[in-house]
Amino acid sequence: MKRLLYTLLISIAVLTVSCTQNNKLYHEPHRSDTLYTAKAAMEIYAYNPERALLIIDSAEIVGNLKSDHASFLRARVFTLTYERERLDSARYICMNLLESNYTKNPENHKAVLDVLVTISRMKHDNEQLLQWATKKADFCREQGDEVEVLRTEAEIGVTLTHLGRQDEGLQKLDYVISQLDGIRKFNEMDACIIAMRRKVNVLVELGQYEEIIPLAQKIIEKTNDYEQHPSEFHDDTSREPELADVPDYCDFYRVKCYAYLAQVYASTGDIINARHYLTLFEQSRYGKTLEGQMMITPIMCTLGDYDKMLAIYDDTEQRMGTDTINEIYSSILHDRAVAAKARGNYTQAFDYMSRYASLRQLLNDQLQQSEAHEYAARYRAQEQQIEIERQTMQNRMQNIIILAMFIALLVSVFFYNYTVYQKHKLAARNTALVRLIDERAGLNSLQNDSRVSEACKMLSEKPEMSVSAVAKAVGLPVQSLQKLFREQYGMGLTEYRMSHKK
């Protein structure tokens, strides 16, 4: 019995090892011992996305990030890299998250839709942008967040104009502005300013400059009002800046309007007002940054300030290095060609314009290849999903086999113990029966055949004798003796003989 128990324990140990042999074992540091957190990654992802991705990977490994949230953060980082393959990867990550438990949390659901809207905007995929922005607006409406609905409706309005539905898009933008204008709460004011900025961008594209001036001036009035009375707009929303950051917030939107106004006046030939607002822009904190300077280079080009424009472009190209296959460098080449032509350097102008045309063709080809990239990314995602399902099925089958083996082992042990128990029970019964037979044979009662009693005596005294020898000695055939013995004693001769044999 001990040997059986040892065998059972060893079998269970082997099965346990088999069930866990595919699991990777590694040292898991304590969470408090690492700086790899989501907060650390998101603090640097805007200017160092590669480092942010490494932090996210490490945070997931040490257990600071759940798998779904780590995937979402990777998607957010991918949207800053401007690489089409990574944008496709971010899109499929978000698509998978929408079908997972991650988006059962409303905040997570909205955040995933935000990323999908951003990806579509960066890929200039207006059809997808309209689809995801509409889904986001519907979701925010279900959650009762009407201000966020209006923010998203403004995005939809811009998208409609890009799809050729200008009247419908401008009407939607006007509706959003009318719903938000005049409300002295930060969330509504901020959403209204963004909607007005979106309309300004649309009007610039459409060349409707006369409508831009009152909109830009209204944005300036709103920012001035908020900067002077921030407490009156306080609503404790997540978008509201700290009191110390209010001047920076207002300055950002004001200088954007200075750029709008300078561009409008330059385009309409009002040079005095154009230079006035251009000077205001350049004197601002944002206007002194390279990003701000790049924003107003088209205005400089229109006003003929070629030296200032080219100096900004020289600085930008130095920072870009060899990364010149993009829209920014395309604009630089175009404006350099304009400047060269204005100065009478037609050879240089032709060279810049030829390079501009070649780059535009390359960028257009890349845009046409975006669908192929999308299908390739979808195929890779499907392959990965199939591999995951295959591994899952393989592990499931292995576990089923191991479980079946374990059950078979338990059944075998049960039947072995049951058989041993029955044998012991039968042996005890036979022992008691033999004792009774011996007593009856000794009495040699009339109820018993004397030849059967004689056979009992012979087998008990000489158990080494065979049954056939005993039958011959008592003068009966073996079959007859067996039958009589079993009828009288309920036991076979062989069993009776073996019970006396030591």
Secondary structure, DSSP 4 states (H G I P E B T S, - for coil): -HHHHHHHHHHHHHHHHHHHTTS-------GGG----HHHHHHHTTT-HHHHHHHHHHHHHTTSS-HHHHHHHHHHHHTTS--HHHHHHHHHHHHHHHTSGGGGSHHHHHHHHHHHHHHHHHTT-HHHHHHHHHHHHHHHHHTT-HHHHHHHHHHHHHHHHHTT-HHHHHHHHHHHHHHHTT--SHHHHHHHHHHHHHHHHHHHHHT-GGGHHHHHHHHHHHHHHHHH-HHHH----TTPPPGGGHHHHHHHHHHHHHHHHHHHHHHHT-HHHHHHHHHHHHHSTGGGSHHHHHHTHHHHHHHT-HHHHHHHHHHHHHHHTT---SHHHHHHHHHHHHHHHHTT-HHHHHHHHHHHHHHHHHHHHHHHTHHHHHHHHHHHHHHHHHHHHHHHHHHHHHHHHHHHHHHHHHHHHHHHHHHHHHHHHHHHHHHHHHHHHHHHHHHT-TTS-HHHHHHHHHHHH-TTS-HHHHHHHHT--HHHHHHHHHHHHSS-HHHHHHHH--
